[in-house]
């Protein structure tokens, strides 16, 4: 099994596809990966509409503001959410946030599984929602979240630039950064380990201080009780 981090790092967005059939076994594996994504309250408020007919793919590409390249993909999978299902349990935050997060988790699983199978993929979020609903007869209570193009890549996508990890990580509070020479060697593991050890030492010191104070308080209480005992001497 490939290291999942390597799969994550090597995955690329593909917009140009070879017009080639994808086996249903691979398509089912991509959707099954989405099915196993986490969701709020395990509500799994998603549905997947698989489109493979050329005319339907072209219509979806047009609805995606003329992204005609994606019509060459083997399939277009429209990920739909059921917001009311989440709102029932989590109110407005569930409808507006958890619904999107759940579907995004499912989509990421799809992209990674497609890449592991040697397929290219593209996550399209810009499209005419009403047009897509009409094309696929999606009911009013469901909302299309994304169109996922899956197929065989016709390009070698370049690796996009990424911010260095140390510029993205704060410790304990916003903008609290660790300044360590190891970061210049990209030794992120060392940086995180040192910060964790430092935090543990601080916690031990704080715990020791609390224990010492408790002992002092106990000794002071015992002293007062001894002083308040009536004298046995006549």
C-alpha positions as CSV (number, residue, x, y, z in Angstrom):
1,X,0.0,0.0,0.0
2,X,1.3,3.4,-0.9
3,X,2.0,6.0,1.8
4,X,-1.1,8.1,2.0
5,X,1.0,11.3,2.4
6,X,2.7,10.5,-0.9
7,X,-0.7,10.1,-2.6
8,X,-1.8,13.4,-1.1
9,X,1.4,15.2,-2.2
10,X,1.4,13.8,-5.7
11,X,-2.3,14.4,-6.6
12,X,-2.9,17.1,-9.1
13,X,-5.9,18.9,-10.5
14,X,-6.4,17.8,-14.1
15,X,-8.5,19.7,-16.7
16,X,-7.6,17.9,-19.9
17,X,-8.6,14.2,-20.3
18,X,-8.2,11.4,-22.8
19,X,-11.7,10.3,-24.0
20,X,-11.3,6.8,-22.6
21,X,-13.8,4.6,-20.8
22,X,-13.3,4.0,-17.1
23,X,-14.3,0.6,-15.7
24,X,-17.3,0.6,-13.4
25,X,-15.1,-1.1,-10.8
26,X,-12.9,2.0,-10.6
27,X,-15.9,4.3,-10.6
28,X,-17.5,2.3,-7.8
29,X,-14.3,2.5,-5.7
30,X,-14.1,6.2,-6.1
31,X,-17.7,6.6,-4.9
32,X,-17.2,4.1,-2.1
33,X,-14.3,6.2,-0.8
34,X,-16.7,9.1,-0.6
35,X,-19.2,7.0,1.3
36,X,-16.6,6.3,4.0
37,X,-15.8,10.0,4.6
38,X,-16.6,11.5,8.1
39,X,-19.8,13.5,8.5
40,X,-21.3,15.4,11.4
41,X,-23.3,13.1,13.6
42,X,-22.6,10.4,10.9
43,X,-25.6,11.8,9.0
44,X,-24.0,11.1,5.6
45,X,-26.1,13.8,4.0
46,X,-24.8,13.3,0.5
47,X,-25.9,11.8,-2.8
48,X,-23.8,11.2,-6.0
49,X,-25.2,11.6,-9.5
50,X,-22.9,9.8,-12.0
51,X,-23.0,11.1,-15.6
52,X,-21.3,9.3,-18.5
53,X,-23.4,10.1,-21.5
54,X,-21.6,12.6,-23.9
55,X,-24.6,14.9,-24.3
56,X,-25.2,15.1,-20.6
57,X,-21.5,15.7,-19.8
58,X,-21.4,18.5,-22.4
59,X,-24.5,20.1,-20.9
60,X,-22.9,20.0,-17.4
61,X,-19.7,21.5,-18.8
62,X,-21.7,24.3,-20.3
63,X,-23.5,24.9,-16.9
64,X,-20.0,25.1,-15.4
65,X,-19.5,28.3,-17.2
66,X,-18.2,26.8,-20.4
67,X,-15.6,24.4,-18.9
68,X,-15.9,22.3,-22.0
69,X,-12.6,20.4,-21.3
70,X,-14.2,18.4,-18.5
71,X,-16.7,16.9,-20.9
72,X,-13.9,14.7,-22.2
73,X,-13.6,13.0,-18.7
74,X,-14.8,9.5,-18.4
75,X,-17.5,10.5,-15.9
76,X,-18.8,13.6,-14.2
77,X,-20.0,13.0,-10.6
78,X,-22.3,15.6,-9.2
79,X,-22.0,15.7,-5.4
80,X,-25.3,16.8,-3.8
81,X,-26.0,17.7,-0.2
82,X,-29.2,17.3,1.8
83,X,-29.0,20.4,4.1
84,X,-32.3,19.8,5.9
85,X,-31.0,16.5,7.2
86,X,-28.2,18.3,9.0
87,X,-30.3,21.3,10.0
88,X,-32.7,19.0,11.8
89,X,-30.0,18.2,14.3
90,X,-27.6,21.1,14.3
91,X,-29.8,24.1,13.3
92,X,-28.5,26.9,11.0
93,X,-24.8,26.1,11.6
94,X,-25.5,22.6,10.4
95,X,-27.3,23.8,7.3
96,X,-24.7,26.4,6.3
97,X,-21.4,24.9,7.5
98,X,-21.6,21.2,8.4
99,X,-23.4,20.4,5.1
100,X,-20.5,21.9,3.1
101,X,-17.8,20.3,5.3
102,X,-19.4,16.8,5.1
103,X,-19.5,17.0,1.3
104,X,-16.0,18.4,1.1
105,X,-14.6,15.5,3.1
106,X,-16.4,13.1,0.7
107,X,-15.0,14.9,-2.3
108,X,-11.4,14.8,-1.0
109,X,-11.7,11.0,-0.5
110,X,-12.9,10.7,-4.1
111,X,-9.9,12.7,-5.4
112,X,-7.4,10.7,-3.5
113,X,-8.9,7.3,-4.4
114,X,-9.1,8.3,-8.1
115,X,-5.4,9.3,-8.0
116,X,-4.5,6.0,-6.3
117,X,-6.2,4.2,-9.2
118,X,-4.2,6.1,-11.8
119,X,-7.0,8.5,-12.7
120,X,-7.0,12.2,-13.0
121,X,-9.6,14.4,-11.3
122,X,-10.9,18.0,-11.2
123,X,-13.1,19.6,-8.5
124,X,-15.4,22.1,-10.1
125,X,-17.3,24.4,-7.7
126,X,-18.2,27.2,-10.1
127,X,-21.4,26.4,-12.0
128,X,-25.0,27.5,-12.4
129,X,-26.7,25.7,-9.6
130,X,-30.2,26.0,-10.9
131,X,-29.2,24.8,-14.4
132,X,-27.5,21.7,-12.9
133,X,-30.5,21.0,-10.8
134,X,-32.7,21.2,-13.9
135,X,-30.4,19.0,-16.0
136,X,-30.3,16.2,-13.3
137,X,-33.9,16.6,-11.9
138,X,-32.4,17.4,-8.5
139,X,-35.2,18.1,-6.0
140,X,-35.6,21.5,-4.2
141,X,-34.4,20.0,-0.9
142,X,-31.1,19.0,-2.3
143,X,-28.2,21.2,-3.4
144,X,-25.4,20.4,-5.8
145,X,-22.1,21.1,-4.1
146,X,-19.6,20.2,-6.8
147,X,-19.0,18.6,-10.1
148,X,-16.1,16.1,-10.0
149,X,-14.5,15.1,-13.3
150,X,-12.8,11.7,-13.3
151,X,-10.9,10.3,-16.2
152,X,-7.5,9.5,-17.7
153,X,-5.2,12.6,-17.8
154,X,-4.1,14.1,-21.0
155,X,-1.5,16.3,-19.3
156,X,1.3,16.3,-16.8
157,X,0.2,18.9,-14.2
158,X,3.0,20.8,-12.5
159,X,3.3,20.8,-8.8
160,X,1.7,23.9,-7.4
161,X,3.6,26.1,-4.9
162,X,2.9,25.5,-1.3
163,X,3.6,27.6,1.8
164,X,6.3,26.2,4.1
165,X,4.7,24.3,7.0
166,X,6.4,26.5,9.6
167,X,4.5,29.5,8.3
168,X,1.2,27.8,8.8
169,X,1.5,26.4,12.3
170,X,0.9,28.3,15.5
171,X,1.4,26.9,19.0
172,X,-1.2,27.4,21.8
173,X,-2.4,30.7,20.4
174,X,-2.7,32.8,17.2
175,X,0.6,33.9,15.8
176,X,2.6,32.1,18.5
177,X,5.4,30.7,16.5
178,X,8.5,28.6,17.3
179,X,11.7,30.1,16.1
180,X,14.1,27.3,15.6
181,X,17.2,26.8,13.3
182,X,15.9,23.4,12.4
183,X,13.2,25.0,10.3
184,X,15.8,26.2,7.8
185,X,16.7,22.5,7.2
186,X,13.0,21.7,6.8
187,X,13.2,19.5,9.8
188,X,9.6,20.0,10.8
189,X,9.4,16.9,12.9
190,X,12.2,18.2,15.2
191,X,10.5,21.6,15.5
192,X,7.2,20.0,16.6
193,X,8.9,17.5,19.0
194,X,10.9,20.3,20.7
195,X,7.8,22.4,21.1
196,X,5.9,19.5,22.5
197,X,8.7,18.7,25.0
198,X,8.8,22.4,26.1
199,X,5.1,22.4,26.7
200,X,5.3,19.2,28.7
201,X,8.1,20.7,30.9
202,X,6.0,23.8,31.5
203,X,3.0,21.6,32.5
204,X,5.2,19.6,34.9
205,X,6.5,22.8,36.5
206,X,3.0,24.1,36.9
207,X,1.9,20.9,38.4
208,X,4.8,20.9,40.8
209,X,4.0,24.4,41.9
210,X,0.4,23.4,42.6
211,X,1.5,20.4,44.6
212,X,4.0,22.4,46.7
213,X,1.3,25.0,47.4
214,X,-1.1,22.2,48.5
215,X,1.5,20.8,50.8
216,X,2.2,24.2,52.3
217,X,-1.5,24.7,52.9
218,X,-1.9,21.3,54.5
219,X,1.0,21.9,56.8
220,X,-0.4,25.3,57.8
221,X,-3.7,23.7,58.5
222,X,-2.1,21.0,60.7
223,X,-0.2,23.7,62.6
224,X,-3.3,25.7,63.4
225,X,-5.1,22.5,64.6
226,X,-2.1,21.7,66.9
227,X,-2.1,25.2,68.3
228,X,-5.9,25.1,69.0
229,X,-5.7,21.8,71.0
230,X,-6.4,22.3,74.8
231,X,-3.3,21.9,76.9
232,X,-3.1,18.7,78.9
233,X,-0.8,20.3,81.6
234,X,-2.5,21.3,84.9
